[in-house]
């Protein structure tokens, strides 16, 4: 893989070590010793990934990242923060600012290489799929049926890439999309809306592509700081999908599926019918699949417990209309077939 890395660190020994580790793997490495130098470098160069030290004099890593993100030509370059700190507050602040991951110093060569390759692969996949979706959705041809099939395959590929980040819930997006379509159908919504909700459901968690694997796959309960990072994925999803202007509704599921009917959700605290219809449906389907799927810390919940939680959430977490539809689907599923296999 041809990879170009920019390393930004005021410590010369760290630059030498990163250059040696990455260079020995055939990667192209550029090194600068300050945030100001990094910003100047990026005016004329576009690396695949930036390894950015948090603590630097004059312009620290957070200020440098802010400058990178504020420039449209560099805003989408992935950044991994470098730090010797073992400070969850610093890590949370960095991830919320837009860093994709953190690397501890001194470097462990195997970890450094794995994180760099994984981040670049994910970023390239995301960019390739976004370009493909944009290209295909802009085509207006007589072969509309073929175009729809191609678009769906691309969306499924992207949702599969997102699900693959999570060791424990592979297939989650596909199931949520299917449950959402069933709810829409049973609620009497027309076929076009059903199809839209299916595609929106496939990409509702796309923002998780920007959340660190260490948080996504943590085998124990998340800390408050880690949960705060997880809560950024709706906004990250909006940022990714807002580029697909031919289907603006794609954003609805990604951004709003964690809003609550009682207004206590996130990211905007919307309530009732102020929450887009698509997101209200996906919220019920998403919660159902979370309970009827395995997690690192538990197995699939019993069907009666899942039903009880949906019932308790009516009018609070969920739109009562769509919660009732989900309850009806549960009652009809006497063999508990509607769950992760």
Secondary structure, 3 states (H helix, E strand, C coil): CCCEEEEECCCHHHHHHHHHHHHCCCCEEEEECCHHHHHHHHCCCCCCEEEEECCCCCCCHHHHHHHHHHCCCCCCCEEEEEECCCCHHHHHHHHHHCCCEEEECCCCHHHHHHHHHHHHHHHHHHHHHHHHHHHHHHCCCCCHHHHHHHHHHHHHHHHHHHHHCCCCCCCHHHHHHHHHHHHHHHCCCCHHHHHHHHHHHHCCCHHHHHCCHHHHCCCCCCCHHHHHHHCCHHHHHHHHHCCCHHHCCHHHHHHHCCCCCCCCCCCCCCCHHHCCHHHHHHHHHHHHHHHCCCECCECCCCHHHHHHHHHHHECCCECHHHHHHHHHHHHHCCCCCCCCC
